[in-house]
Amino acid sequence: MPPRDRISQLPPEVREAIDRLLIERGFSGYDQLEKMILEAHGVAISRSAIARYGQKLQERLQDIRDSTEAALLLAKAAPDEADHRSAAVLSMLQTSLFDAMLALREAEDMEPADRVRLLAHAARAIAEASRASIGQKKWAEEVRAKLDEVERAASKAGRRLDAETLKAVREALYGS
């Protein structure tokens, strides 16, 4: 495995400052950025290292923009009031993390300390995905309970809900 780049090894607050500078300057002016980083943080990083790091950051940001746009288009084209899409994504994420942990366990050329560090990161990611899954299931249960409550109230009043009323109830529950 190649060594991590110099910027990735810096403290988080310095990396965040570099990220902000790169974004604010439109991923250009690397000569000036090199001087600004040295003056502000006392860290000498070459122009080419900043450019390589900036290119990776720019690609990650573009991936996020593309994913966000795709998600918005998908949500607009195929509404998911029951939030099945989130449940599916969480399931895929948990499966991928599990597969990665198995592959990591089988990696023989890795230092034990590196393996422990990566397993800790994976465990943290799995815990976060599990919390998200629990939150999604809790939300779905709350929605079901609210719908049951509406149905009981309508039944108790001896009324059937028409399409317009059901639409209003859905909008109130789902916020759309």
N, C-alpha and C positions, 0 to 999 in steps of 0.2 A: 504494500500500500504506500503510495507516495506521501511525503510529508505534507502536513497542512500548510496553507499559505500563511505568510507573515501576519496579515491583517486578521485572519481567523483566530490567531493566537493571542490577540490583544484583549484587554479587559472589555466587557460588554459595553460600558459607557463610552469607551473610545471608538469601538466598532460602530455604535449607534451614531456617534458624531460624524464619523467618516461616511456612513450611509446617508445621513442627512445632507452632508456637503455634496456628495455625488448626485443625489436627486435634485437638490437646489440648483446645481450647476449644469444640469442636463447631461450628465455623464460625459463631460468634456472639460478642457482646461486642466489636464493632469499635471502639467508643470507647476501651475499655481497651486493646485491641491497639495502637491508634494511639499511645497513650502509652508502652506497653511497648517498642515498636519504636524510638521516639525515644530513650528512656532507654538501652536495651541496645545500640543500634547507631548512634545519632546521626543517624538518617535520618528526615526528616519525610515521612510518607505519609498522605494523607487517608483518612478512614474509608471514603469511597465507593470509593477506589482499592483499599483492602484488601478491601472487600466484593466488588468485581468480580473481583479476582484470586482470592479465596476461592471464589467461585461456579465459576470455571473449574477450579480445583483440585478442588473437590468433584465436579464433573462428570467429570473425568479419573479420579478415584478410583472413582467409581461405574461408569464404563466398564470399568475394570480388574476390579472385583468381578464385574460381569456377565459379562465374558469368561472369567474364572476359573471362575465357576459353570457357564457353558455348556460349557467345556472338560471340567470334572469330570463333568457329566452325560453328555456325549458319550462320554468315555472309559469311563464305567460302562456305558452302553447299547451301545456298539460298540467293544470292545477292539481295539487296533491293535498287536498284538505285533510286527509287522514295522516299525512306525513309519512307515508310508506317509503318515500325516497330517502329520507334521513335514516330510517331504520336500515334500509338496504346499504347505504353508504357506511354506516357504523359497523354493520356486519362484515362488509368487505375489508374495512380498515382492521378490524380485529383479526380476521383471517390472515391478512398480509403481515401484521405484526407477529402473529404466532409462527407463520412460516419463516420470518426473518430470525426469530429467536431459535428455531430449530436449526437453521443454517448456521447461525452463530455458534451454537453448541458443537456443531460438527467441524468447525474451522480449526484445523490443527496447527496452522502456522501463526496463530495469534498469541500475543503475550497474555498471560492470565490477567494482569491489571487492566489491559485494554478490553478484554472480554468482559470483565466485571463492570467496567464503565459503560460499555455498550448495552449490556443486559440491564443495568440500572436505568439507562435512558429508555430502553424498550419497555421496561416495567412501568415507568412513569407514563409513557404514551398509552399503554394498555389501560392503566388506571384512569387516565383522562377520557379515553374512549368509552370505558365502562360507565363512568359518571355521566357522560353525554347520553349513552344508551338508556340509563336509568331515568334521566331527566326526560327523554323523549317518551318513554313508556309511561311515566307519571303524567305527563301532559296529555297523552292519549286517553288515559284512564279518567282524568279530570273532564275531558271533553265528553267522553261516554257518559259519565255521571251527570253532567249538565244536560245532555240530551235526554237521558232517562227522566230527569227532574221535569223537563219541559213536557215530555210525553205524559207523565203522571198528572201534572197540573192540568193539561188539556183534557185528559180522560176524566179527571175528577170534576171538571167543569162541564162534562158531557159534550165536549166539542171535538170536532176533527179539525186538524190543521190543514189549511189549503196551501197550495204551492207558494203563494206570495208570503204567507206567514213563515213557512219553513225556510224560505230564502232569507227572510229578515233574521230568523234565529241563527242560521248558519253564519251570516255576516257578523252578528254580534259575538258568536263564539270564536270564529276563526279570524276575526279582525279584517276581513276583506270584503 
